[in-house]
Amino acid sequence: MPRGKKKLPELSIAEKINAVKSEIDKLGEELKAKKTELKKLEKDLAEEKKAQLLNAVEASGKTIDDVLEFLKK
């Protein structure tokens, strides 16, 4: 016959506050890490787009000056 869950001792309010503060600190660190990862990925994407643009210019047979002149029009 199932006995049910064991009850854990009730935490005091001060202990609950400390637990929440610890969790907030941990989440803050995770947020910082995710922001760093996002910046790196955005930089990688920009580099990839630059490479695609350069490859397209080279494949077109036109010089960079020709492309710049076309873009100015």
BAPALO-835318 format. One record per residue: residue in three letters; x, y, z of N, C-alpha, C in turn. Coordinates in Angstrom, 2 decimals, decimal comma. Atoms other than C-alpha are relative to their C-alpha. Example, Ala and Ser with C-alpha at 12.3 -4.5 7.8 and 13.67 -1.06 7.14 Angstrom:
// BAPALO-835318
> resn n.u n.v n.w ca.u ca.v ca.w c.u c.v c.w
> ALA 0,89 -1,19 0,00 12,30 -4,50 7,80 0,90 1,20 0,00
> SER -0,82 -1,19 -0,06 13,67 -1,06 7,14 -0,77 1,09 0,73
***
This chain:
// BAPALO-835318
> resn n.u n.v n.w ca.u ca.v ca.w c.u c.v c.w
> MET 0,83 -1,17 0,00 0,00 0,00 0,00 0,89 1,25 0,00
> PRO -0,84 -1,20 0,05 1,45 3,42 -0,92 -0,13 0,82 1,28
> ARG -0,01 -0,76 -1,24 2,45 5,53 1,98 -0,05 1,51 -0,23
> GLY 0,02 -1,43 0,28 2,57 8,90 0,24 1,39 0,59 0,11
> LYS -1,30 -0,68 -0,03 5,34 11,45 0,12 0,38 0,34 1,43
> LYS -0,49 -0,43 -1,29 7,52 12,17 3,09 -0,05 1,53 0,05
> LYS 0,05 -1,44 -0,15 7,03 15,67 4,40 1,37 0,50 0,41
> LEU -1,27 -0,63 -0,32 10,13 17,81 4,42 -0,24 1,04 1,09
> PRO 0,19 -1,02 -1,03 10,70 20,09 7,37 -0,24 1,38 -0,64
> GLU 0,35 -1,33 0,51 9,22 23,55 6,81 1,17 0,95 0,22
> LEU -1,08 -0,96 -0,10 11,83 26,22 6,08 -0,51 1,29 0,64
> SER 0,38 -1,29 -0,57 11,83 29,45 8,01 -0,02 1,03 -1,12
> ILE 0,08 -1,06 1,00 11,13 32,68 6,16 1,40 0,46 -0,38
> ALA -1,37 -0,42 0,28 14,80 33,70 6,46 0,69 -1,01 -0,91
> GLU -0,60 1,03 0,85 15,86 30,37 4,93 -0,58 0,05 -1,41
> LYS 0,63 -0,12 1,31 13,36 30,81 2,12 0,57 1,20 -0,76
> ILE -0,58 -1,19 0,61 14,71 34,33 1,47 1,40 -0,31 -0,52
> ASN -1,36 0,37 0,44 18,28 32,98 1,31 -0,03 -0,92 -1,20
> ALA 0,11 0,92 1,13 17,20 30,21 -1,05 -0,36 0,75 -1,27
> VAL 0,42 -0,77 1,17 15,50 32,68 -3,38 1,15 0,89 -0,48
> LYS -1,16 -0,83 0,37 18,54 35,01 -3,31 1,05 -0,83 -0,72
> SER -0,97 0,89 0,65 20,80 32,09 -4,18 -0,45 -0,36 -1,41
> GLU 0,53 0,35 1,32 18,54 31,11 -7,05 0,12 1,20 -0,95
> ILE -0,13 -1,22 0,83 18,52 34,72 -8,34 1,44 0,18 -0,44
> ASP -1,41 -0,12 0,36 22,33 34,82 -8,22 0,38 -1,00 -1,08
> LYS -0,30 1,06 0,97 22,53 31,54 -10,11 -0,59 0,36 -1,37
> LEU 0,64 -0,37 1,26 20,07 32,75 -12,75 0,70 1,19 -0,64
> GLY -0,75 -1,14 0,53 22,02 36,00 -13,08 1,26 -0,44 -0,71
> GLU -1,21 0,53 0,64 25,17 34,05 -13,86 -0,34 -0,70 -1,31
> GLU 0,43 0,68 1,22 23,30 31,92 -16,39 -0,37 1,02 -1,07
> LEU 0,38 -1,05 0,94 21,89 35,07 -18,00 1,23 0,64 -0,61
> LYS -1,25 -0,59 0,50 25,37 36,57 -18,28 0,65 -0,91 -1,03
> ALA -0,61 0,96 0,91 26,66 33,40 -19,92 -0,78 -0,05 -1,32
> LYS 0,82 0,05 1,22 23,74 33,34 -22,38 0,20 1,27 -0,83
> LYS -0,24 -1,25 0,74 24,31 37,01 -23,30 1,34 -0,06 -0,71
> THR -1,31 0,14 0,62 27,98 36,26 -23,97 -0,08 -0,93 -1,20
> GLU 0,17 0,95 1,10 27,01 33,28 -26,11 -0,73 0,66 -1,17
> LEU 0,76 -0,69 1,04 24,49 35,42 -28,02 0,88 0,97 -0,77
> LYS -0,89 -0,95 0,67 27,09 38,10 -28,76 0,96 -0,72 -0,94
> LYS -0,92 0,78 0,83 29,50 35,46 -30,07 -0,72 -0,51 -1,26
> LEU 0,75 0,51 1,15 26,82 33,93 -32,29 -0,35 1,11 -0,99
> GLU 0,30 -1,12 0,89 25,81 37,34 -33,65 1,25 0,43 -0,77
> LYS -1,25 -0,33 0,67 29,46 38,09 -34,41 0,33 -1,03 -1,08
> ASP -0,24 1,06 0,98 29,84 34,72 -36,15 -0,92 0,14 -1,21
> LEU 0,95 -0,18 1,09 26,71 35,41 -38,21 0,42 1,16 -0,90
> ALA -0,45 -1,17 0,78 28,03 38,83 -39,28 1,20 -0,38 -0,85
> GLU -1,18 0,44 0,76 31,34 37,25 -40,33 -0,41 -0,91 -1,15
> GLU 0,48 0,91 1,04 29,48 34,57 -42,28 -0,63 0,79 -1,15
> LYS 0,64 -0,82 1,03 27,42 37,20 -44,11 1,04 0,77 -0,81
> LYS -1,07 -0,70 0,71 30,56 39,17 -44,95 0,69 -0,93 -0,99
> ALA -0,65 0,97 0,88 32,15 36,04 -46,39 -0,90 -0,32 -1,20
> GLN 0,93 0,27 1,10 29,02 35,33 -48,45 0,00 1,15 -1,00
> LEU 0,00 -1,17 0,88 29,05 38,87 -49,80 1,28 0,04 -0,83
> LEU -1,28 -0,01 0,71 32,73 38,69 -50,70 0,03 -1,10 -1,06
> ASN 0,04 1,09 0,97 32,23 35,31 -52,40 -0,89 0,34 -1,19
> ALA 0,90 -0,38 1,08 29,31 36,70 -54,40 0,66 1,03 -0,91
> VAL -0,70 -1,00 0,81 31,39 39,68 -55,54 1,06 -0,68 -0,86
> GLU -1,05 0,70 0,75 34,28 37,42 -56,55 -0,60 -0,87 -1,10
> ALA 0,63 0,88 0,98 31,92 35,03 -58,36 -0,60 0,80 -1,15
> SER 0,61 -0,81 1,06 30,37 37,89 -60,32 1,02 0,45 -1,03
> GLY -1,02 -0,44 0,92 33,68 38,74 -61,92 0,19 1,51 -0,01
> LYS -0,13 -1,45 -0,07 33,30 42,38 -61,01 0,99 0,37 1,09
> THR -0,92 -0,47 -1,03 35,77 44,41 -59,01 -0,81 0,61 1,15
> ILE 0,67 -0,62 -1,14 34,95 45,80 -55,62 -0,42 1,43 -0,34
> ASP 0,34 -1,36 0,42 35,02 49,28 -57,15 -1,27 0,01 -0,85
> ASP 1,21 0,09 0,82 32,40 48,20 -59,71 -1,24 -0,18 0,88
> VAL 1,13 0,28 -0,88 30,15 46,87 -56,96 -0,33 1,23 0,83
> LEU 0,23 -1,21 -0,78 30,59 49,99 -54,83 -0,67 1,08 -0,85
> GLU 0,60 -0,99 0,89 29,75 52,20 -57,79 -1,48 -0,34 -0,27
> PHE 1,37 0,45 0,22 26,63 50,11 -58,49 -0,86 0,30 1,22
> LEU 0,77 -0,22 -1,23 25,53 50,40 -54,86 -0,28 1,47 0,27
> LYS 0,19 -1,43 -0,19 25,93 54,17 -54,88 -1,15 0,56 -0,83
> LYS 1,06 -0,48 0,91 23,38 54,51 -57,70 -1,36 -0,17 0,62
***
